[in-house]
Structure formats: C-alpha cells, structure tokens
Amino acid sequence: MLKKGLLMDWFLKLEREDQEFVKQLVKASGSLKELAKIYQVSYPTVRVRLNKIIQHIDLIEQQGKSSFETKIMEMVINDELPLNLAKKILADYQEEKDE
C-alpha cells in the first residue's frame, strides 16, 4: 500500500518540462497523437520522450536501491549505456553481492 503524502513524490522530482509534458498528456486524455500535435513533433518523438519519463519515474521509485544501481539506470536513461549491457552489469553486480 502506498503511503499517504508520497503519492506525488515521483511527479515533484521530475524536471519542470517533464511535469508539463505529463500534464499535457493527461489533458490530451492519454492520446500520444494529440500530444504530437500539441508539441508539433512526430508520434515517435513523443513516444521516445514518454519512454524516457517512464524510465525516470521508475528510477525515482527505486531510490532505495544502491547508488551503483541508480547510477547505471541513470546512464541508460541518458543514453550513455545500452539497456542490454546495463542488465548484464546489474546481474553480475547482484551475483557478486549474493556471494
């Protein structure tokens, strides 16, 4: 169960422009096509931006994990590290921790 008062922490930790993007998504009733019109960009561009925001939200929600794991996920979000490589690094890291 979610703690009262923490429900919007993820939103408040997003960059201001990402908060605005989420607001516009809600106002567009979740339509990415409508959002693409609002921002005057292609649908794939909107989809990529939304995926990055989703990854950022996941990262915010996982802040209880080690700083190493958080840094690896930040690198994936910022396109500094491919996701498949990050998964391998994290799996190896977890394996070492379990030994």
PEJOTA-V668307 format. One record per helix or strand of 2 or more residues. SS is the DSSP state (H for helix, E for strand). FROM is the first residue (numbers start at 0). TO is the last residue. Records with the same first field share a line. If there is no record, write none. Layout:
BEGIN
SS=FROM-TO  FROM-TO
END
This chain:
BEGIN
H=8-11  15-26  31-38  42-60  66-76  82-97
END
